[in-house]
Amino acid sequence: MVETHRFKAQSPFPNHPLPVIIYPKAVEEVIQDYSDPGEAVKSFFSNNGYTNGWVNGIYDFHHFHSNTHEVLGCVSGRATVQLGGPHSNEFTVEAGDVMLLPAGVAHKLLTSTNDFQVVGAYPNGESPDLQRGDAVDYERVQQRCYDIPVPETDPVGGENGAVQDYWAITSG
């Protein structure tokens, strides 16, 4: 079971018409079965078409990526993350949870345990830009976010996942 959440544009954060998809406990077994949970989740995402992975935390300032969608899989700890920009919703993520953020969706770490870590990865190995909501050409940046194609696969379910259920029907 997944959760979906939509965020309207909140200039200077474009957000996206596509919903954020949250997969509670989606990689819980993956992180329990391996001595290096970060590498295990990177491999899991890679097998589903999301590469250029890294293991770290989430920035503690509002930011977004205008050139790619991003999957974040929590491999340890617990955190509160704000999605959608200032004055928007807060979400708790913990080891095993996965979030798929459409291009343009602002995200910020609010609080975390000392052991909090996520794996980040991108459809087709894209290299994300880092937007802080300070672009003078907001409309162009917003359109770039909205023009990013829907990935062919889901980071958790591969060819038969939530991307196909919640994003494909709204694409081109």
C-alpha positions as CSV (number, residue, x, y, z in Angstrom):
1,M,0.0,0.0,0.0
2,V,1.3,3.5,-0.9
3,E,0.3,7.0,0.1
4,T,0.1,9.9,-2.4
5,H,0.3,13.6,-1.7
6,R,-0.1,16.5,-4.0
7,F,1.5,19.9,-3.6
8,K,0.4,23.0,-5.4
9,A,3.0,25.4,-6.7
10,Q,4.2,27.6,-3.9
11,S,6.4,30.2,-5.6
12,P,9.4,30.1,-5.6
13,F,8.9,26.3,-5.3
14,P,7.1,24.9,-8.4
15,N,6.2,21.5,-6.9
16,H,4.5,19.3,-9.5
17,P,1.0,18.2,-10.7
18,L,2.2,14.6,-10.1
19,P,1.8,13.3,-6.6
20,V,4.6,12.4,-4.2
21,I,4.4,8.7,-3.7
22,I,5.3,7.3,-0.2
23,Y,5.9,3.6,0.1
24,P,5.9,2.7,3.9
25,K,8.3,-0.1,4.8
26,A,9.0,-0.8,1.1
27,V,12.7,-1.7,1.6
28,E,12.5,-2.9,5.2
29,E,13.4,-6.5,4.2
30,V,16.2,-5.2,1.9
31,I,17.9,-3.3,4.8
32,Q,17.5,-6.2,7.3
33,D,19.0,-8.8,5.0
34,Y,22.3,-7.2,4.2
35,S,25.3,-6.0,6.2
36,D,25.5,-2.8,4.2
37,P,21.9,-1.5,3.9
38,G,22.8,1.6,1.9
39,E,24.5,-0.5,-0.9
40,A,21.7,-3.0,-0.8
41,V,19.1,-0.3,-1.4
42,K,21.2,1.4,-4.1
43,S,21.3,-2.0,-5.8
44,F,17.5,-2.5,-5.3
45,F,16.8,0.9,-6.9
46,S,19.3,0.2,-9.7
47,N,17.6,-3.0,-10.6
48,N,14.4,-0.9,-11.1
49,G,16.1,1.7,-13.3
50,Y,17.0,4.3,-10.7
51,T,20.8,4.8,-10.6
52,N,23.5,7.4,-9.8
53,G,22.8,6.6,-6.2
54,W,24.3,8.0,-3.0
55,V,24.0,7.4,0.7
56,N,23.7,10.4,3.0
57,G,21.1,12.6,4.6
58,I,18.7,15.3,3.3
59,Y,19.6,18.9,3.2
60,D,18.2,21.0,6.0
61,F,17.0,23.8,3.7
62,H,14.2,23.8,1.2
63,H,15.4,22.6,-2.2
64,F,14.2,20.8,-5.3
65,H,15.5,19.4,-8.5
66,S,14.3,20.8,-11.8
67,N,15.8,18.3,-14.1
68,T,14.9,14.9,-12.6
69,H,12.6,13.0,-10.3
70,E,14.2,11.6,-7.1
71,V,13.7,8.5,-5.0
72,L,14.8,8.6,-1.4
73,G,14.9,5.3,0.6
74,C,15.5,5.5,4.4
75,V,18.1,3.0,5.4
76,S,18.5,3.9,9.0
77,G,17.1,6.2,11.7
78,R,14.0,8.4,11.6
79,A,13.4,11.9,10.4
80,T,10.7,14.6,9.9
81,V,10.8,16.0,6.4
82,Q,8.8,18.9,5.1
83,L,7.5,18.5,1.5
84,G,6.1,21.2,-0.7
85,G,7.9,24.2,0.8
86,P,7.5,26.4,3.8
87,H,4.1,26.2,5.6
88,S,3.5,22.8,4.0
89,N,3.0,19.3,5.3
90,E,5.5,17.4,7.5
91,F,6.1,13.7,7.1
92,T,7.9,11.2,9.3
93,V,10.1,8.7,7.6
94,E,11.9,5.8,9.2
95,A,14.1,2.9,8.2
96,G,12.5,1.0,5.3
97,D,10.3,3.9,4.0
98,V,10.7,5.2,0.4
99,M,9.5,8.5,-1.1
100,L,9.4,9.3,-4.8
101,L,9.5,13.0,-5.4
102,P,8.5,14.5,-8.7
103,A,10.8,17.1,-10.2
104,G,10.1,20.5,-8.6
105,V,8.8,19.2,-5.2
106,A,10.5,21.1,-2.4
107,H,11.9,19.0,0.4
108,K,13.8,19.9,3.6
109,L,15.0,17.9,6.7
110,L,13.5,19.3,9.9
111,T,14.7,16.9,12.5
112,S,16.4,13.5,12.6
113,T,18.0,10.9,14.7
114,N,21.8,10.8,14.7
115,D,21.8,7.6,12.6
116,F,19.4,8.9,9.9
117,Q,20.5,8.0,6.4
118,V,18.8,7.8,3.0
119,V,19.7,6.4,-0.4
120,G,18.9,8.8,-3.2
121,A,18.7,7.8,-6.9
122,Y,17.4,9.0,-10.2
123,P,15.5,7.6,-13.2
124,N,18.0,6.6,-15.8
125,G,20.9,7.8,-13.7
126,E,20.2,11.5,-14.2
127,S,22.4,14.0,-12.3
128,P,20.2,16.3,-10.3
129,D,20.6,20.0,-10.2
130,L,20.1,21.8,-6.9
131,Q,17.5,24.6,-6.8
132,R,16.9,26.6,-3.6
133,G,14.0,28.6,-4.9
134,D,16.0,31.6,-5.8
135,A,15.8,31.4,-9.6
136,V,15.0,34.7,-11.2
137,D,13.4,32.8,-14.1
138,Y,10.8,30.9,-12.0
139,E,8.4,30.2,-14.9
140,R,11.1,28.6,-17.0
141,V,12.3,26.5,-14.0
142,Q,8.7,25.5,-13.3
143,Q,8.1,24.4,-16.9
144,R,11.4,22.4,-16.9
145,C,10.1,20.5,-13.9
146,Y,6.8,19.8,-15.5
147,D,8.4,18.7,-18.8
148,I,10.4,15.8,-17.2
149,P,9.0,12.6,-18.6
150,V,7.4,10.0,-16.4
151,P,9.9,7.2,-15.7
152,E,9.3,3.9,-17.4
153,T,9.7,2.0,-14.2
154,D,8.8,2.3,-10.5
155,P,11.7,2.4,-8.0
156,V,10.0,-0.2,-5.8
157,G,7.8,-2.3,-8.1
158,G,9.8,-2.1,-11.4
159,E,7.5,-2.4,-14.4
160,N,4.4,-2.9,-12.2
161,G,4.3,-0.3,-9.4
162,A,2.9,2.9,-8.2
163,V,4.4,5.0,-11.0
164,Q,2.3,3.1,-13.4
165,D,-0.8,3.5,-11.2
166,Y,-0.4,7.1,-10.2
167,W,1.8,8.9,-12.7
168,A,1.3,7.2,-16.1
169,I,-2.4,8.3,-16.4
170,T,-1.4,11.9,-16.1
171,S,1.5,11.8,-18.6
172,G,1.5,13.1,-22.1
